[in-house]
Amino acid sequence: MIPTPSDPKVRLLCSGKGCRADAAYGLLWNNPKVHTPDRLKTWLACEEHRVSLSYFLSVRDFLKDTVPVSEISDSQGTDGID
């Protein structure tokens, strides 16, 4: 079974490289060269990395929205940084 954001047993961690902090935000993004317009991917961010991860996505015009981690739906899922 794949863990989902609403699963209380799942600890959602920041997507920042090497960061093991709990995520506070979901950064919803889309790469239009790869994804259809309705496809949103999610990176997770702690307080410390929210700005740097948002900036990385914004300069590429990928960032669509930033939401509290509690508002991430199971259908959006979470994707770490590759």
PDB file of N, CA, C and O in Angstrom:
ATOM      1  N   MET A   1       0.844  -1.185   0.000  1.00  0.00           N
ATOM      2  CA  MET A   1       0.000   0.000   0.000  1.00  0.00           C
ATOM      3  C   MET A   1       0.884   1.242   0.000  1.00  0.00           C
ATOM      4  O   MET A   1       1.864   1.307   0.743  1.00  0.00           O
ATOM      5  N   ILE A   2       0.545   2.225  -0.829  1.00  0.00           N
ATOM      6  CA  ILE A   2       1.294   3.473  -0.909  1.00  0.00           C
ATOM      7  C   ILE A   2       0.798   4.416   0.176  1.00  0.00           C
ATOM      8  O   ILE A   2      -0.409   4.628   0.292  1.00  0.00           O
ATOM      9  N   PRO A   3       1.715   5.001   0.996  1.00  0.00           N
ATOM     10  CA  PRO A   3       1.279   5.939   2.025  1.00  0.00           C
ATOM     11  C   PRO A   3       0.719   7.218   1.408  1.00  0.00           C
ATOM     12  O   PRO A   3       1.179   7.652   0.351  1.00  0.00           O
ATOM     13  N   THR A   4      -0.250   7.808   2.050  1.00  0.00           N
ATOM     14  CA  THR A   4      -0.869   9.038   1.577  1.00  0.00           C
ATOM     15  C   THR A   4      -0.734  10.117   2.639  1.00  0.00           C
ATOM     16  O   THR A   4      -0.536   9.799   3.811  1.00  0.00           O
ATOM     17  N   PRO A   5      -0.837  11.408   2.250  1.00  0.00           N
ATOM     18  CA  PRO A   5      -0.702  12.488   3.223  1.00  0.00           C
ATOM     19  C   PRO A   5      -1.687  12.420   4.388  1.00  0.00           C
ATOM     20  O   PRO A   5      -1.383  12.916   5.473  1.00  0.00           O
ATOM     21  N   SER A   6      -2.849  11.821   4.188  1.00  0.00           N
ATOM     22  CA  SER A   6      -3.839  11.768   5.269  1.00  0.00           C
ATOM     23  C   SER A   6      -3.616  10.589   6.216  1.00  0.00           C
ATOM     24  O   SER A   6      -4.304  10.480   7.230  1.00  0.00           O
ATOM     25  N   ASP A   7      -2.672   9.710   5.905  1.00  0.00           N
ATOM     26  CA  ASP A   7      -2.371   8.564   6.750  1.00  0.00           C
ATOM     27  C   ASP A   7      -1.646   9.039   8.012  1.00  0.00           C
ATOM     28  O   ASP A   7      -0.542   9.574   7.910  1.00  0.00           O
ATOM     29  N   PRO A   8      -2.236   8.859   9.195  1.00  0.00           N
ATOM     30  CA  PRO A   8      -1.625   9.379  10.429  1.00  0.00           C
ATOM     31  C   PRO A   8      -0.307   8.707  10.787  1.00  0.00           C
ATOM     32  O   PRO A   8       0.442   9.227  11.615  1.00  0.00           O
ATOM     33  N   LYS A   9      -0.010   7.562  10.181  1.00  0.00           N
ATOM     34  CA  LYS A   9       1.238   6.865  10.471  1.00  0.00           C
ATOM     35  C   LYS A   9       2.402   7.369   9.617  1.00  0.00           C
ATOM     36  O   LYS A   9       3.548   6.973   9.831  1.00  0.00           O
ATOM     37  N   VAL A  10       2.111   8.233   8.658  1.00  0.00           N
ATOM     38  CA  VAL A  10       3.120   8.719   7.737  1.00  0.00           C
ATOM     39  C   VAL A  10       3.697  10.035   8.247  1.00  0.00           C
ATOM     40  O   VAL A  10       2.962  10.969   8.568  1.00  0.00           O
ATOM     41  N   ARG A  11       5.013  10.092   8.315  1.00  0.00           N
ATOM     42  CA  ARG A  11       5.692  11.335   8.674  1.00  0.00           C
ATOM     43  C   ARG A  11       6.109  12.010   7.376  1.00  0.00           C
ATOM     44  O   ARG A  11       6.923  11.469   6.627  1.00  0.00           O
ATOM     45  N   LEU A  12       5.557  13.186   7.107  1.00  0.00           N
ATOM     46  CA  LEU A  12       5.874  13.915   5.888  1.00  0.00           C
ATOM     47  C   LEU A  12       7.110  14.767   6.129  1.00  0.00           C
ATOM     48  O   LEU A  12       7.117  15.644   6.992  1.00  0.00           O
ATOM     49  N   LEU A  13       8.161  14.494   5.349  1.00  0.00           N
ATOM     50  CA  LEU A  13       9.441  15.170   5.525  1.00  0.00           C
ATOM     51  C   LEU A  13       9.681  16.182   4.419  1.00  0.00           C
ATOM     52  O   LEU A  13       9.194  16.027   3.299  1.00  0.00           O
ATOM     53  N   CYS A  14      10.429  17.205   4.743  1.00  0.00           N
ATOM     54  CA  CYS A  14      10.810  18.243   3.788  1.00  0.00           C
ATOM     55  C   CYS A  14      11.545  17.625   2.608  1.00  0.00           C
ATOM     56  O   CYS A  14      12.312  16.677   2.778  1.00  0.00           O
ATOM     57  N   SER A  15      11.314  18.160   1.407  1.00  0.00           N
ATOM     58  CA  SER A  15      11.971  17.692   0.191  1.00  0.00           C
ATOM     59  C   SER A  15      13.356  18.301   0.003  1.00  0.00           C
ATOM     60  O   SER A  15      14.069  17.930  -0.929  1.00  0.00           O
ATOM     61  N   GLY A  16      13.747  19.228   0.874  1.00  0.00           N
ATOM     62  CA  GLY A  16      15.072  19.833   0.776  1.00  0.00           C
ATOM     63  C   GLY A  16      16.154  18.771   0.902  1.00  0.00           C
ATOM     64  O   GLY A  16      16.045  17.857   1.720  1.00  0.00           O
ATOM     65  N   LYS A  17      17.193  18.895   0.094  1.00  0.00           N
ATOM     66  CA  LYS A  17      18.267  17.894   0.079  1.00  0.00           C
ATOM     67  C   LYS A  17      18.850  17.702   1.475  1.00  0.00           C
ATOM     68  O   LYS A  17      19.352  18.643   2.090  1.00  0.00           O
ATOM     69  N   GLY A  18      18.774  16.475   1.957  1.00  0.00           N
ATOM     70  CA  GLY A  18      19.337  16.123   3.256  1.00  0.00           C
ATOM     71  C   GLY A  18      18.519  16.571   4.452  1.00  0.00           C
ATOM     72  O   GLY A  18      18.907  16.299   5.588  1.00  0.00           O
ATOM     73  N   CYS A  19      17.402  17.246   4.235  1.00  0.00           N
ATOM     74  CA  CYS A  19      16.585  17.736   5.347  1.00  0.00           C
ATOM     75  C   CYS A  19      15.692  16.607   5.867  1.00  0.00           C
ATOM     76  O   CYS A  19      15.075  15.887   5.082  1.00  0.00           O
ATOM     77  N   ARG A  20      15.627  16.459   7.173  1.00  0.00           N
ATOM     78  CA  ARG A  20      14.786  15.438   7.789  1.00  0.00           C
ATOM     79  C   ARG A  20      13.694  16.082   8.655  1.00  0.00           C
ATOM     80  O   ARG A  20      13.070  15.404   9.471  1.00  0.00           O
ATOM     81  N   ALA A  21      13.466  17.387   8.476  1.00  0.00           N
ATOM     82  CA  ALA A  21      12.461  18.107   9.264  1.00  0.00           C
ATOM     83  C   ALA A  21      11.055  17.780   8.767  1.00  0.00           C
ATOM     84  O   ALA A  21      10.856  17.432   7.603  1.00  0.00           O
ATOM     85  N   ASP A  22      10.100  17.898   9.663  1.00  0.00           N
ATOM     86  CA  ASP A  22       8.701  17.712   9.278  1.00  0.00           C
ATOM     87  C   ASP A  22       8.286  18.810   8.300  1.00  0.00           C
ATOM     88  O   ASP A  22       8.666  19.971   8.451  1.00  0.00           O
ATOM     89  N   ALA A  23       7.515  18.428   7.312  1.00  0.00           N
ATOM     90  CA  ALA A  23       7.022  19.382   6.317  1.00  0.00           C
ATOM     91  C   ALA A  23       5.902  20.226   6.913  1.00  0.00           C
ATOM     92  O   ALA A  23       5.076  19.731   7.679  1.00  0.00           O
ATOM     93  N   ALA A  24       5.886  21.486   6.556  1.00  0.00           N
ATOM     94  CA  ALA A  24       4.834  22.396   6.969  1.00  0.00           C
ATOM     95  C   ALA A  24       4.013  22.874   5.770  1.00  0.00           C
ATOM     96  O   ALA A  24       2.874  23.316   5.924  1.00  0.00           O
ATOM     97  N   TYR A  25       4.604  22.780   4.568  1.00  0.00           N
ATOM     98  CA  TYR A  25       3.954  23.297   3.363  1.00  0.00           C
ATOM     99  C   TYR A  25       4.040  22.288   2.223  1.00  0.00           C
ATOM    100  O   TYR A  25       4.961  21.475   2.152  1.00  0.00           O
ATOM    101  N   GLY A  26       3.063  22.366   1.346  1.00  0.00           N
ATOM    102  CA  GLY A  26       3.099  21.645   0.084  1.00  0.00           C
ATOM    103  C   GLY A  26       3.295  22.658  -1.023  1.00  0.00           C
ATOM    104  O   GLY A  26       2.525  23.612  -1.133  1.00  0.00           O
ATOM    105  N   LEU A  27       4.311  22.463  -1.842  1.00  0.00           N
ATOM    106  CA  LEU A  27       4.559  23.339  -2.983  1.00  0.00           C
ATOM    107  C   LEU A  27       4.035  22.617  -4.216  1.00  0.00           C
ATOM    108  O   LEU A  27       4.603  21.612  -4.644  1.00  0.00           O
ATOM    109  N   LEU A  28       2.971  23.124  -4.773  1.00  0.00           N
ATOM    110  CA  LEU A  28       2.313  22.491  -5.920  1.00  0.00           C
ATOM    111  C   LEU A  28       2.912  23.067  -7.191  1.00  0.00           C
ATOM    112  O   LEU A  28       2.939  24.281  -7.388  1.00  0.00           O
ATOM    113  N   TRP A  29       3.391  22.174  -8.050  1.00  0.00           N
ATOM    114  CA  TRP A  29       4.075  22.637  -9.248  1.00  0.00           C
ATOM    115  C   TRP A  29       3.757  21.772 -10.453  1.00  0.00           C
ATOM    116  O   TRP A  29       3.198  20.681 -10.344  1.00  0.00           O
ATOM    117  N   ASN A  30       4.138  22.308 -11.613  1.00  0.00           N
ATOM    118  CA  ASN A  30       3.881  21.640 -12.878  1.00  0.00           C
ATOM    119  C   ASN A  30       4.936  22.100 -13.875  1.00  0.00           C
ATOM    120  O   ASN A  30       5.173  23.298 -14.031  1.00  0.00           O
ATOM    121  N   ASN A  31       5.567  21.145 -14.548  1.00  0.00           N
ATOM    122  CA  ASN A  31       6.495  21.460 -15.633  1.00  0.00           C
ATOM    123  C   ASN A  31       5.714  21.304 -16.937  1.00  0.00           C
ATOM    124  O   ASN A  31       5.428  20.179 -17.349  1.00  0.00           O
ATOM    125  N   PRO A  32       5.364  22.407 -17.591  1.00  0.00           N
ATOM    126  CA  PRO A  32       4.507  22.322 -18.780  1.00  0.00           C
ATOM    127  C   PRO A  32       5.135  21.575 -19.955  1.00  0.00           C
ATOM    128  O   PRO A  32       4.423  21.159 -20.869  1.00  0.00           O
ATOM    129  N   LYS A  33       6.461  21.398 -19.946  1.00  0.00           N
ATOM    130  CA  LYS A  33       7.100  20.636 -21.016  1.00  0.00           C
ATOM    131  C   LYS A  33       6.943  19.133 -20.814  1.00  0.00           C
ATOM    132  O   LYS A  33       7.138  18.349 -21.743  1.00  0.00           O
ATOM    133  N   VAL A  34       6.586  18.737 -19.586  1.00  0.00           N
ATOM    134  CA  VAL A  34       6.505  17.317 -19.256  1.00  0.00           C
ATOM    135  C   VAL A  34       5.093  16.888 -18.861  1.00  0.00           C
ATOM    136  O   VAL A  34       4.667  15.780 -19.188  1.00  0.00           O
ATOM    137  N   HIS A  35       4.368  17.757 -18.159  1.00  0.00           N
ATOM    138  CA  HIS A  35       3.070  17.403 -17.584  1.00  0.00           C
ATOM    139  C   HIS A  35       1.922  18.111 -18.289  1.00  0.00           C
ATOM    140  O   HIS A  35       2.082  19.212 -18.816  1.00  0.00           O
ATOM    141  N   THR A  36       0.772  17.466 -18.291  1.00  0.00           N
ATOM    142  CA  THR A  36      -0.432  18.123 -18.786  1.00  0.00           C
ATOM    143  C   THR A  36      -0.790  19.242 -17.803  1.00  0.00           C
ATOM    144  O   THR A  36      -0.399  19.177 -16.637  1.00  0.00           O
ATOM    145  N   PRO A  37      -1.523  20.267 -18.248  1.00  0.00           N
ATOM    146  CA  PRO A  37      -1.822  21.408 -17.374  1.00  0.00           C
ATOM    147  C   PRO A  37      -2.542  21.047 -16.077  1.00  0.00           C
ATOM    148  O   PRO A  37      -2.383  21.745 -15.076  1.00  0.00           O
ATOM    149  N   ASP A  38      -3.320  19.985 -16.075  1.00  0.00           N
ATOM    150  CA  ASP A  38      -4.065  19.615 -14.869  1.00  0.00           C
ATOM    151  C   ASP A  38      -3.242  18.767 -13.893  1.00  0.00           C
ATOM    152  O   ASP A  38      -3.709  18.483 -12.789  1.00  0.00           O
ATOM    153  N   ARG A  39      -2.045  18.363 -14.273  1.00  0.00           N
ATOM    154  CA  ARG A  39      -1.194  17.517 -13.416  1.00  0.00           C
ATOM    155  C   ARG A  39      -0.380  18.393 -12.479  1.00  0.00           C
ATOM    156  O   ARG A  39       0.438  19.196 -12.929  1.00  0.00           O
ATOM    157  N   LEU A  40      -0.599  18.242 -11.180  1.00  0.00           N
ATOM    158  CA  LEU A  40       0.193  18.963 -10.189  1.00  0.00           C
ATOM    159  C   LEU A  40       1.040  17.973  -9.412  1.00  0.00           C
ATOM    160  O   LEU A  40       0.546  16.952  -8.935  1.00  0.00           O
ATOM    161  N   LYS A  41       2.309  18.284  -9.293  1.00  0.00           N
ATOM    162  CA  LYS A  41       3.224  17.500  -8.479  1.00  0.00           C
ATOM    163  C   LYS A  41       3.407  18.277  -7.178  1.00  0.00           C
ATOM    164  O   LYS A  41       3.112  19.471  -7.117  1.00  0.00           O
ATOM    165  N   THR A  42       3.889  17.607  -6.149  1.00  0.00           N
ATOM    166  CA  THR A  42       4.021  18.243  -4.843  1.00  0.00           C
ATOM    167  C   THR A  42       5.399  18.013  -4.257  1.00  0.00           C
ATOM    168  O   THR A  42       5.861  16.876  -4.157  1.00  0.00           O
ATOM    169  N   TRP A  43       6.050  19.092  -3.870  1.00  0.00           N
ATOM    170  CA  TRP A  43       7.234  19.010  -3.031  1.00  0.00           C
ATOM    171  C   TRP A  43       6.808  19.451  -1.647  1.00  0.00           C
ATOM    172  O   TRP A  43       5.919  20.289  -1.502  1.00  0.00           O
ATOM    173  N   LEU A  44       7.429  18.898  -0.649  1.00  0.00           N
ATOM    174  CA  LEU A  44       7.145  19.272   0.729  1.00  0.00           C
ATOM    175  C   LEU A  44       8.245  20.185   1.241  1.00  0.00           C
ATOM    176  O   LEU A  44       9.410  20.020   0.877  1.00  0.00           O
ATOM    177  N   ALA A  45       7.887  21.147   2.081  1.00  0.00           N
ATOM    178  CA  ALA A  45       8.875  22.087   2.602  1.00  0.00           C
ATOM    179  C   ALA A  45       8.661  22.353   4.081  1.00  0.00           C
ATOM    180  O   ALA A  45       7.533  22.520   4.544  1.00  0.00           O
ATOM    181  N   CYS A  46       9.766  22.388   4.811  1.00  0.00           N
ATOM    182  CA  CYS A  46       9.722  22.818   6.211  1.00  0.00           C
ATOM    183  C   CYS A  46       9.787  24.350   6.215  1.00  0.00           C
ATOM    184  O   CYS A  46       9.943  24.970   5.163  1.00  0.00           O
ATOM    185  N   GLU A  47       9.668  24.948   7.388  1.00  0.00           N
ATOM    186  CA  GLU A  47       9.743  26.413   7.498  1.00  0.00           C
ATOM    187  C   GLU A  47      11.056  26.933   6.908  1.00  0.00           C
ATOM    188  O   GLU A  47      11.063  27.941   6.202  1.00  0.00           O
ATOM    189  N   GLU A  48      12.159  26.250   7.196  1.00  0.00           N
ATOM    190  CA  GLU A  48      13.478  26.714   6.763  1.00  0.00           C
ATOM    191  C   GLU A  48      13.668  26.675   5.252  1.00  0.00           C
ATOM    192  O   GLU A  48      14.337  27.545   4.694  1.00  0.00           O
ATOM    193  N   HIS A  49      13.094  25.684   4.582  1.00  0.00           N
ATOM    194  CA  HIS A  49      13.329  25.504   3.151  1.00  0.00           C
ATOM    195  C   HIS A  49      12.194  25.977   2.244  1.00  0.00           C
ATOM    196  O   HIS A  49      12.298  25.870   1.022  1.00  0.00           O
ATOM    197  N   ARG A  50      11.133  26.489   2.815  1.00  0.00           N
ATOM    198  CA  ARG A  50       9.991  26.937   1.989  1.00  0.00           C
ATOM    199  C   ARG A  50      10.426  27.969   0.954  1.00  0.00           C
ATOM    200  O   ARG A  50      10.080  27.854  -0.222  1.00  0.00           O
ATOM    201  N   VAL A  51      11.176  28.967   1.381  1.00  0.00           N
ATOM    202  CA  VAL A  51      11.560  30.045   0.467  1.00  0.00           C
ATOM    203  C   VAL A  51      12.503  29.537  -0.626  1.00  0.00           C
ATOM    204  O   VAL A  51      12.300  29.847  -1.800  1.00  0.00           O
ATOM    205  N   SER A  52      13.522  28.768  -0.265  1.00  0.00           N
ATOM    206  CA  SER A  52      14.488  28.324  -1.275  1.00  0.00           C
ATOM    207  C   SER A  52      13.870  27.353  -2.279  1.00  0.00           C
ATOM    208  O   SER A  52      14.151  27.438  -3.474  1.00  0.00           O
ATOM    209  N   LEU A  53      13.033  26.434  -1.807  1.00  0.00           N
ATOM    210  CA  LEU A  53      12.375  25.510  -2.730  1.00  0.00           C
ATOM    211  C   LEU A  53      11.357  26.247  -3.612  1.00  0.00           C
ATOM    212  O   LEU A  53      11.239  25.958  -4.803  1.00  0.00           O
ATOM    213  N   SER A  54      10.630  27.193  -3.027  1.00  0.00           N
ATOM    214  CA  SER A  54       9.683  27.992  -3.807  1.00  0.00           C
ATOM    215  C   SER A  54      10.408  28.801  -4.877  1.00  0.00           C
ATOM    216  O   SER A  54       9.941  28.907  -6.011  1.00  0.00           O
ATOM    217  N   TYR A  55      11.546  29.366  -4.508  1.00  0.00           N
ATOM    218  CA  TYR A  55      12.331  30.152  -5.462  1.00  0.00           C
ATOM    219  C   TYR A  55      12.792  29.274  -6.627  1.00  0.00           C
ATOM    220  O   TYR A  55      12.676  29.669  -7.788  1.00  0.00           O
ATOM    221  N   PHE A  56      13.312  28.091  -6.319  1.00  0.00           N
ATOM    222  CA  PHE A  56      13.771  27.164  -7.348  1.00  0.00           C
ATOM    223  C   PHE A  56      12.661  26.897  -8.372  1.00  0.00           C
ATOM    224  O   PHE A  56      12.900  26.936  -9.579  1.00  0.00           O
ATOM    225  N   LEU A  57      11.458  26.628  -7.884  1.00  0.00           N
ATOM    226  CA  LEU A  57      10.329  26.349  -8.778  1.00  0.00           C
ATOM    227  C   LEU A  57       9.845  27.613  -9.489  1.00  0.00           C
ATOM    228  O   LEU A  57       9.473  27.560 -10.661  1.00  0.00           O
ATOM    229  N   SER A  58       9.849  28.740  -8.794  1.00  0.00           N
ATOM    230  CA  SER A  58       9.339  29.997  -9.362  1.00  0.00           C
ATOM    231  C   SER A  58      10.176  30.499 -10.530  1.00  0.00           C
ATOM    232  O   SER A  58       9.623  30.930 -11.541  1.00  0.00           O
ATOM    233  N   VAL A  59      11.512  30.450 -10.406  1.00  0.00           N
ATOM    234  CA  VAL A  59      12.352  30.963 -11.491  1.00  0.00           C
ATOM    235  C   VAL A  59      12.184  30.145 -12.767  1.00  0.00           C
ATOM    236  O   VAL A  59      12.498  30.623 -13.857  1.00  0.00           O
ATOM    237  N   ARG A  60      11.695  28.924 -12.638  1.00  0.00           N
ATOM    238  CA  ARG A  60      11.419  28.076 -13.802  1.00  0.00           C
ATOM    239  C   ARG A  60       9.958  28.185 -14.247  1.00  0.00           C
ATOM    240  O   ARG A  60       9.535  27.538 -15.205  1.00  0.00           O
ATOM    241  N   ASP A  61       9.203  29.013 -13.533  1.00  0.00           N
ATOM    242  CA  ASP A  61       7.773  29.204 -13.778  1.00  0.00           C
ATOM    243  C   ASP A  61       6.988  27.903 -13.594  1.00  0.00           C
ATOM    244  O   ASP A  61       6.015  27.649 -14.304  1.00  0.00           O
ATOM    245  N   PHE A  62       7.423  27.079 -12.628  1.00  0.00           N
ATOM    246  CA  PHE A  62       6.759  25.814 -12.320  1.00  0.00           C
ATOM    247  C   PHE A  62       5.802  25.936 -11.137  1.00  0.00           C
ATOM    248  O   PHE A  62       4.796  25.228 -11.094  1.00  0.00           O
ATOM    249  N   LEU A  63       6.090  26.814 -10.179  1.00  0.00           N
ATOM    250  CA  LEU A  63       5.297  26.886  -8.951  1.00  0.00           C
ATOM    251  C   LEU A  63       3.898  27.406  -9.245  1.00  0.00           C
ATOM    252  O   LEU A  63       3.726  28.466  -9.847  1.00  0.00           O
ATOM    253  N   LYS A  64       2.902  26.641  -8.809  1.00  0.00           N
ATOM    254  CA  LYS A  64       1.500  27.015  -9.026  1.00  0.00           C
ATOM    255  C   LYS A  64       0.835  27.487  -7.745  1.00  0.00           C
ATOM    256  O   LYS A  64      -0.005  28.387  -7.785  1.00  0.00           O
ATOM    257  N   ASP A  65       1.199  26.888  -6.588  1.00  0.00           N
ATOM    258  CA  ASP A  65       0.558  27.256  -5.327  1.00  0.00           C
ATOM    259  C   ASP A  65       1.379  26.713  -4.167  1.00  0.00           C
ATOM    260  O   ASP A  65       2.131  25.751  -4.321  1.00  0.00           O
ATOM    261  N   THR A  66       1.228  27.337  -3.009  1.00  0.00           N
ATOM    262  CA  THR A  66       1.815  26.862  -1.757  1.00  0.00           C
ATOM    263  C   THR A  66       0.683  26.732  -0.757  1.00  0.00           C
ATOM    264  O   THR A  66      -0.061  27.684  -0.522  1.00  0.00           O
ATOM    265  N   VAL A  67       0.554  25.555  -0.171  1.00  0.00           N
ATOM    266  CA  VAL A  67      -0.534  25.283   0.768  1.00  0.00           C
ATOM    267  C   VAL A  67       0.018  24.660   2.043  1.00  0.00           C
ATOM    268  O   VAL A  67       1.076  24.031   2.016  1.00  0.00           O
ATOM    269  N   PRO A  68      -0.686  24.827   3.161  1.00  0.00           N
ATOM    270  CA  PRO A  68      -0.275  24.098   4.366  1.00  0.00           C
ATOM    271  C   PRO A  68      -0.326  22.598   4.086  1.00  0.00           C
ATOM    272  O   PRO A  68      -1.166  22.130   3.317  1.00  0.00           O
ATOM    273  N   VAL A  69       0.571  21.857   4.711  1.00  0.00           N
ATOM    274  CA  VAL A  69       0.639  20.415   4.465  1.00  0.00           C
ATOM    275  C   VAL A  69      -0.693  19.725   4.777  1.00  0.00           C
ATOM    276  O   VAL A  69      -1.005  18.691   4.187  1.00  0.00           O
ATOM    277  N   SER A  70      -1.464  20.279   5.682  1.00  0.00           N
ATOM    278  CA  SER A  70      -2.765  19.690   6.021  1.00  0.00           C
ATOM    279  C   SER A  70      -3.768  19.783   4.874  1.00  0.00           C
ATOM    280  O   SER A  70      -4.779  19.081   4.883  1.00  0.00           O
ATOM    281  N   GLU A  71      -3.505  20.637   3.891  1.00  0.00           N
ATOM    282  CA  GLU A  71      -4.423  20.813   2.758  1.00  0.00           C
ATOM    283  C   GLU A  71      -4.033  19.993   1.528  1.00  0.00           C
ATOM    284  O   GLU A  71      -4.705  20.066   0.499  1.00  0.00           O
ATOM    285  N   ILE A  72      -2.960  19.219   1.624  1.00  0.00           N
ATOM    286  CA  ILE A  72      -2.557  18.385   0.495  1.00  0.00           C
ATOM    287  C   ILE A  72      -3.511  17.205   0.425  1.00  0.00           C
ATOM    288  O   ILE A  72      -3.718  16.501   1.413  1.00  0.00           O
ATOM    289  N   SER A  73      -4.084  16.998  -0.739  1.00  0.00           N
ATOM    290  CA  SER A  73      -5.013  15.883  -0.893  1.00  0.00           C
ATOM    291  C   SER A  73      -4.252  14.618  -1.255  1.00  0.00           C
ATOM    292  O   SER A  73      -3.149  14.679  -1.799  1.00  0.00           O
ATOM    293  N   ASP A  74      -4.843  13.482  -0.952  1.00  0.00           N
ATOM    294  CA  ASP A  74      -4.220  12.201  -1.270  1.00  0.00           C
ATOM    295  C   ASP A  74      -3.980  12.052  -2.770  1.00  0.00           C
ATOM    296  O   ASP A  74      -3.023  11.399  -3.186  1.00  0.00           O
ATOM    297  N   SER A  75      -4.846  12.656  -3.581  1.00  0.00           N
ATOM    298  CA  SER A  75      -4.690  12.534  -5.026  1.00  0.00           C
ATOM    299  C   SER A  75      -3.485  13.301  -5.538  1.00  0.00           C
ATOM    300  O   SER A  75      -2.956  12.978  -6.602  1.00  0.00           O
ATOM    301  N   GLN A  76      -3.035  14.325  -4.791  1.00  0.00           N
ATOM    302  CA  GLN A  76      -1.864  15.072  -5.216  1.00  0.00           C
ATOM    303  C   GLN A  76      -0.585  14.305  -4.888  1.00  0.00           C
ATOM    304  O   GLN A  76       0.402  14.392  -5.618  1.00  0.00           O
ATOM    305  N   GLY A  77      -0.608  13.557  -3.792  1.00  0.00           N
ATOM    306  CA  GLY A  77       0.570  12.797  -3.414  1.00  0.00           C
ATOM    307  C   GLY A  77       1.732  13.697  -3.082  1.00  0.00           C
ATOM    308  O   GLY A  77       1.572  14.912  -2.969  1.00  0.00           O
ATOM    309  N   THR A  78       2.894  13.114  -2.927  1.00  0.00           N
ATOM    310  CA  THR A  78       4.097  13.884  -2.648  1.00  0.00           C
ATOM    311  C   THR A  78       5.242  13.319  -3.441  1.00  0.00           C
ATOM    312  O   THR A  78       5.353  12.106  -3.618  1.00  0.00           O
ATOM    313  N   ASP A  79       6.087  14.194  -3.915  1.00  0.00           N
ATOM    314  CA  ASP A  79       7.258  13.809  -4.692  1.00  0.00           C
ATOM    315  C   ASP A  79       8.479  14.500  -4.102  1.00  0.00           C
ATOM    316  O   ASP A  79       8.483  15.717  -3.919  1.00  0.00           O
ATOM    317  N   GLY A  80       9.498  13.732  -3.810  1.00  0.00           N
ATOM    318  CA  GLY A  80      10.733  14.323  -3.331  1.00  0.00           C
ATOM    319  C   GLY A  80      11.533  14.901  -4.474  1.00  0.00           C
ATOM    320  O   GLY A  80      11.172  14.739  -5.640  1.00  0.00           O
ATOM    321  N   ILE A  81      12.608  15.569  -4.146  1.00  0.00           N
ATOM    322  CA  ILE A  81      13.491  16.119  -5.174  1.00  0.00           C
ATOM    323  C   ILE A  81      14.316  14.979  -5.737  1.00  0.00           C
ATOM    324  O   ILE A  81      14.918  14.211  -4.986  1.00  0.00           O
ATOM    325  N   ASP A  82      14.346  14.869  -7.032  1.00  0.00           N
ATOM    326  CA  ASP A  82      15.124  13.816  -7.696  1.00  0.00           C
ATOM    327  C   ASP A  82      16.568  14.235  -7.822  1.00  0.00           C
ATOM    328  O   ASP A  82      17.385  13.483  -8.354  1.00  0.00           O
TER     329      ASP A  82
END
